Amino acid sequence: MAEPGRLVMTVPGDAVTAITLISAPDGTTQIAYAFDVDESMHDMVTGSVDEVLGRVAAVLAASA
C-alpha cells in the first residue's frame, strides 16, 4: 500500500486546503499547501494552516 501524498482539510473560514507531501532528496518530507480564498481571507487561512501544521510537527517530533 502506498503512503498518502495528499491531504485535504477545511480550516476556519471554510477554506478547503490541499496539503501535498513531497519526498525530498535528503530523506525528509516537504509540505506544500494551496487554497482558494478571497484576498481578504488569505492571511487568516495561512495562519490557520500554519498552526495546524505546527501541531502536527510537534506530535511527530515527540513520537520520533
Contacts in CASP RR format, 6 or more apart in sequence:
PFRMAT RR
TARGET T0000
AUTHOR 0000-0000-0000
METHOD contacts of the structure
MODEL  1
MAEPGRLVMTVPGDAVTAITLISAPDGTTQIAYAFDVDESMHDMVTGSVD
EVLGRVAAVLAASA
3 21 0 8 1.000
4 21 0 8 1.000
5 20 0 8 1.000
5 21 0 8 1.000
6 18 0 8 1.000
6 19 0 8 1.000
6 20 0 8 1.000
6 21 0 8 1.000
7 18 0 8 1.000
7 19 0 8 1.000
7 21 0 8 1.000
8 16 0 8 1.000
8 17 0 8 1.000
8 18 0 8 1.000
8 19 0 8 1.000
9 16 0 8 1.000
9 17 0 8 1.000
9 19 0 8 1.000
9 52 0 8 1.000
10 16 0 8 1.000
10 17 0 8 1.000
11 17 0 8 1.000
11 35 0 8 1.000
11 45 0 8 1.000
11 48 0 8 1.000
11 49 0 8 1.000
11 52 0 8 1.000
12 44 0 8 1.000
12 45 0 8 1.000
12 48 0 8 1.000
13 37 0 8 1.000
13 41 0 8 1.000
13 44 0 8 1.000
13 45 0 8 1.000
13 48 0 8 1.000
15 35 0 8 1.000
15 36 0 8 1.000
15 37 0 8 1.000
15 41 0 8 1.000
15 45 0 8 1.000
15 48 0 8 1.000
16 35 0 8 1.000
16 36 0 8 1.000
17 33 0 8 1.000
17 34 0 8 1.000
17 35 0 8 1.000
17 45 0 8 1.000
17 49 0 8 1.000
18 33 0 8 1.000
18 34 0 8 1.000
18 35 0 8 1.000
19 31 0 8 1.000
19 32 0 8 1.000
19 33 0 8 1.000
19 49 0 8 1.000
19 53 0 8 1.000
20 31 0 8 1.000
20 32 0 8 1.000
20 33 0 8 1.000
20 34 0 8 1.000
21 29 0 8 1.000
21 30 0 8 1.000
21 31 0 8 1.000
22 29 0 8 1.000
22 30 0 8 1.000
22 31 0 8 1.000
22 32 0 8 1.000
23 29 0 8 1.000
23 30 0 8 1.000
24 30 0 8 1.000
31 53 0 8 1.000
33 49 0 8 1.000
33 53 0 8 1.000
35 45 0 8 1.000
35 49 0 8 1.000
37 45 0 8 1.000
END
